[in-house]
Amino acid sequence: MDKITVIPGSYQGIISIPSSKSDGQRAILAAALSKGISTIYNLGHSDDELAMLDAVIQLGADAIQNEDKSYTFKGIADFPKEADLFMRESGLGTRLITGVCAANVGNFKITGSGSILKRSMHFFETYLPFFGAQIKTNNGHLPFEIFSPMQGAQVVIDGSQSSQYVSSLLMALPLLPTESRLEVENLKSIPYLKMTLNTLAKFGISILQQDLKHFIIAGNQKYLSTSYTVEGDWSSASFWLVASALGQKISIRGLDLASLQADKQILKAFEAANCTVVYSDDAMYIQGKNRTSFEFDATHCPDLFPALVSLASLSEGESKIRGVNRLANKESNRGEALKTEFAKLGVPIHVEGDLMRIEGQKSIAGGTVSSHNDHRIAMCLAIAGLFSTSPITVSEPDCVRKSYADFWMDLEGMHQKK
């Protein structure tokens, strides 16, 4: 569909949150690299997860969905000598697959579609040659063509662009015949790297690390088949939690408070905004009657920016969020997208270097806004539309399929129509 209109009013219900696409993609790849039979429970059906599923099947894994919605994986017996892989718009999937292909002998082509073609990935062009692999890129962008396998090496790498590149190497280097050592400087999105290490450990991979800066990766390791349950997604939940904090009677079920996901940090943002987290009947909601403007550093959880801007837009006073530099190389330039679209709703946003300042309002206007074909921009604008003075029409709403295919259906199901 070209557009969808969100009607302000009363929304209430309990949302069973979808599984984490970040956790799911890591688990799919790890299961595919295991020689035996693995079972993955609570795997989602976002476009990113489907892209990873398609890729590992093309590389030789078998994946069967069971009656209970779990998936049984038979790992890759012999890695193919060549493959053309299409990763849709998945940034994480592209990066993880690139590393694993570079660890194997062959000629591999990797491409995607939409915004991923515009996202710079110079990292691989810079660092894969240190491990002896060759890669051709489109000036640091997809499509990629990878030749010959990596060899163990000792390399200092820059982790400031994204922890996904480090995750890519950590999933690939155990497959090499010899040991590798990494020294990572300026690491960002630290919780996501912890998630990778957790997944690797559950699939039998051992990595020694100190302070997430120094890594020793033994070679000739084997991924071990296992049973794995994908967590509920804190990123998707963040939008409903904000809707709850702003006054809708919405509760969220399926979140793990022990999760390593970066976006669990939204609970600290609510605390900063003088909101209270309430648990009831194994679900969670946010009491935000006394909310205030707030300050929060999202450097290590940049995907929270859109949801936090929705919260700040209706929290009177000036809120400040740090980490804007992490937003440019997403599905859109999210800093600019948020500034442009919330201005249409009467919410001034100022970007000064790495800092975003949001002038919260008592009410926000309706109107027509653009998702910028970015799933998180679409969802944060939809949440704003629950509280606007007139309906908000969002263009290119189907982009939510990247992470949360049922978002619009869940939203409609909670609308209390008069």
N, C-alpha and C positions, 0 to 999 in steps of 0.2 A: 504494500500500500504506500501511497505517496505521502500521506499525512494522517495524523490522528489528533482528535480534540479531547482534551482533559477538562472535565466539568468540575468546578469547585463545589465543595459540599462536604457531606459526612461520609467517611469511609471507615469501615471497621471489620475486624476479622482476625484470624490467626493464619499467618503465612508459614508454610513449611518450606524453608529456604532451600534453593537448589544447591547442589554440591559445588565445591570449589573447582573451577576449571584449571587453576594453577596446580593444585594438588592432583587432580585427575590426569592432566597431561604428563606429569612426572611419573605417575604410577603406570600409565599405559606404556610408556617407553621402557620403564624398568621391567615390567612384565614381559614385554617383547624381547628384551635382551636376556631373559632367563631361559635356560634350556628346557625346563620342565613345564608343568601346568600351574598357572596362577589363577586365582579368582579375585576379582575386584568388585567390591560392593559399593553401592551408592554413586556409581559413575553417572555424570550428567550427559546431556545431549546438546550442549552449546556447539556453535560452529567450530570453536577452537578445539574442543575435545574430538569432534567428528573428523577434523583435519588430521589430528594425531592418529586416530584410529585408522583412517585410510592409509596414512603413510606407513605405519608399522605392518599393516597387512600387505602392502606392496613390497615391503622389505622381506616378507616371508613369514610373518607371524600369523597365527589363526586366532580369531576372536569370535566367540559365540555368545549371544545374549540369551540368558536363561529365563525361565518362567518367572522367577522372583526378581527380574530386572538386573541381576548381577551379570558379570561377564566372565567367561572362562577363556583364558589366554594360553595358547601353546606357543612357546617362545621360538624365535628364529633359529632354525637348525644350521643353516649355512647362509651367511650374509651374501647377498647378490653382488656380482662384480659391476653392475651398473643399474641405475634406477633414475626415473624422472619423478620427482616428488612435488606435489602441489599442496601448499600449506595454507591456502585461503588467505585470511588476514591475521593469522596467529603469529604474533611476535615471539612469544615464548616457544611455541612449537617450532618455528623456523630456526631459532637459535639452538635449541636442544638437538634437533635432527641434524643440523649442520655439523656440530661437534662429533656426534656419533658416526656420521658418514665419513668424516675426516679420519676417524680412528680405524677405518677398514680399507682394505685394498679394493680399488675400483675407480670408476668414473661416475660421479653422481651429479645430477642436475636438480636444483631446488628453485622453485618459484612460488609466487602467490598472486594475490589479487587485491584491488582496492588500495587502501591506505598503506599497506605493508610495503608496496612498491616504492613509496616515497620516504620510507624510514631508513635513515642511514645505519649501516652495519659495517662500518670501516674496521671495526674490531677484528673481524676474521681475516681481512686482508693484511692487517698489521701483525697479528700474532700467530696465525696458523703456520706461516713459514718458519717460525722459530722451532716448531715441532717437526719440521720437514715435510709438511703437506703443502700442496699447491692449490690455489683457489683463484678463479677468475670471477670478477664481479662487474656490475654495471656502475663503475665509479663508487664502489662501496654499497651499492644497492642491489636488490634482487634484479634479475636471476643470478644464481651462483652456479659455478661448475667446479667440482672438487676432484683433484687427482691425487693418487698415492696416499698411503696411510701416514699418520703422525708417528713420531718416535718419542720415547721418553726424553724429557729435557728439564732444565732448570731455568725458569723464566719469571721475570718481574712484569706484572701486568697492571694496567690502570682499570680499576673497578668503578670509576665515577660515572660511566655512561649507563650501566645497568648491571645488577647482580646476575641477570640472566646469562650473560656471557661467561661468568665464572661458573654458574651452574652447568652450562654446556660442557665446559672443560672437565668439571668434576664427574659428570656422567660418562664422559668419553675416555678419560685418561686411564681408569682402571682396566680398560680393555687392551692397552698397549703391552708389549712384552717386557718392558723395563720401567723402572721407577721414574716418576716425575715429581718436581717440586715447584710450587707456585708461591710467589710473594705478591700479595694483592695490596695495592695502594688506593686510597680514597674510595673504599667500598661504600656503595649506596644500596638502599633497600635490603639491609642486613637480614630482616626476618625471612625474606624469601630464600636467602642462601641457607639459613637454618632449616627451612622446609626441605630443601634439596638434600641436605646432609641426613635429615631424618628419614626421608624416603630411601636413600641409598642404604642406610643402615638396616632398614627393614627388609631390603632385598639382598642382604649379605655382603655389601661393599664396605670395606674398612678404609677410612681416610683419617690420618692424623692431622690435627690442626691446632694452632695456637692463636687465640684472640681473633680468629677469622681473618688473619693476615698472612700466616705461614701455613702451607699445606704440603703434606707428604703423601703422595698417592702411589702405593705399590702397584706394580704392573702385574699382568697375567692373572687378574682377579676374575671370578665368575659371579654373575648375578644369579641369585638363588630364588627359585619360584616360592611363592608364599600366598597367603590370603591377606587382602589389604582393603580397608574401608576408607573411602574418600570422605573428607570432612565437609560439613555444611560451609557455605561460602560467606565469609564476613564481608567481602566486597559487595556482593549483591544485597546482603542484609543491611548494609549501611544506609541505603535509601529508605527502607521501611522504618529503621530505627529513627532516622531524622523525621519522617512523617509522624511517628509516635511522639517524639519530643515536641513537635510543633502543635500537637493537639488531636491528632486522629487516634481512634481507639484500635490501634493495630498492635498485635503481638507477633513475635517471631519465634518459631520453633526450629530446632535442629542445629544450634550453634554449640561449639565446644569451647568452654572457657579456658581449657588448657591448650588451645590451638597455638601453633607457631605462626599463623598467618599474620602478615603485617597489618592488615586492616582491622584486626581486633583492637588496635590502638584507638579506634573511634570511641571506645569507652572512656579513655582519658580525655578526649576532646569534650565529651558530654560533662565530665567532671569539671573541666575548665569553664564550661558554660553554665555551671550551677544547676545541672540537671541530675536526676537520680535514676539509677538503673534499678528496675523492679522485676523480680522473678515470681511467676505464678503459674502453677500447673505445667511445669517443664517448659514454659515459654518465657520470653523476655519482652518488656516494653520500657519506654523511657518516660519518666514524669518530668515535664519541662515547663510547668507553669511559672516557675521562678527563674527561667533562663535569662542569661545575660549575654552580652557580647563576650568574646573569648579570644585568647591567643593560643596558637598551636603550631608545632613544627611537624610538617608532613614530609620532610626530606626522605625518610625511610618508608613512607607509606603514601606515595603520591597519588595513588588511585582513589584516596579518600577526598581529594580536593573537590570534585563536583558535589558530593553529598554534603560536605562541610560548607560549601558556598550556599547551598539551599538552606541549611541551618542558620548561617550567618545573616542571610537576606531578611529573615524575619525575627532576628534577635536584635533589639534596639541598641544602638551604639556602634562603635567601630570595632570589627573583629579583624584580627591579623593572623594570616597563615603563611608560614615559611615553607620554602621548597619549590617555588615557582620554576626554578631552573630544570626541574625534573619533568616538566609538562610539555615541552616543545616537541619531543619525538614520540608522541603517542598517536592514537588513531586520528587525532586532530592536534593542532597546537592548543592544548586545553586552556592555557592561561588566556590567550586571545579569545577563544570561543566563549569562555565563561564571562569575560568582560563584555563582549559584544552582545550576547543574548540576554544577560541579566540587565543590561542597560535598557533594553526594550521593555523590561518589566518594571522599570523605575528604580532599579537598585544600582547605584554607582559603585564601580569596582576600580581600584587603582593598583597598578603593578609597578613596583619600584625595585628593580633588580630581582632578588630572590624572594621578595616580600609582596604579598597580596593584601590589600586593605579593602574590606567590604563594609559599606555604610548600611547597616541594618535599618529596616523600615517597619512601620506599624502595619502596613498592608502593601501588597504588590499588585501591579496591573496585569491584565491579561493581554492577549494579542497573539500574533504569529511569530514563532521562533524557529530556528534551525538547529537540528541535532548535529550538524557538521558531519553526518554519517558516523558518529561516535557514540557507542552504546552508553557510556557513562554520562555524556552530556544529555542524551535523550532522557535517561532516567531521572537525572537531577532536575531537569525542566518539568518533567511530569509531576514530581513531588511538589515543586513550587506551584504547579497548577491546581493542586488540591486546595490551596489557600488564597488564590488570586481573586481579584474583585470581579473578573469575568473570565470566560474560558480561555485556555491556552492551546493553540494548535501547533503541534510539533511536526516538522517535516522529516522525511526519511526515517520513520520510526522503526522499520524492520532491522535497523542496525543492532537492536538489543539482542538479536539472535547470537551475536558473537559470544555473549556470556550468559544470557538469561532469556531463553527463547519464550518462556511463558509470562514474561513481565506484564504485558498489556492485558492478558487474560486474568492474571492475578489482580491487577488493578481494577478491572471492570467487575470482578467478582466481589469486591469489597464495597462498591459504591452503593450507598443507601439511598435508593431513588424514592422520590416523594410520590 
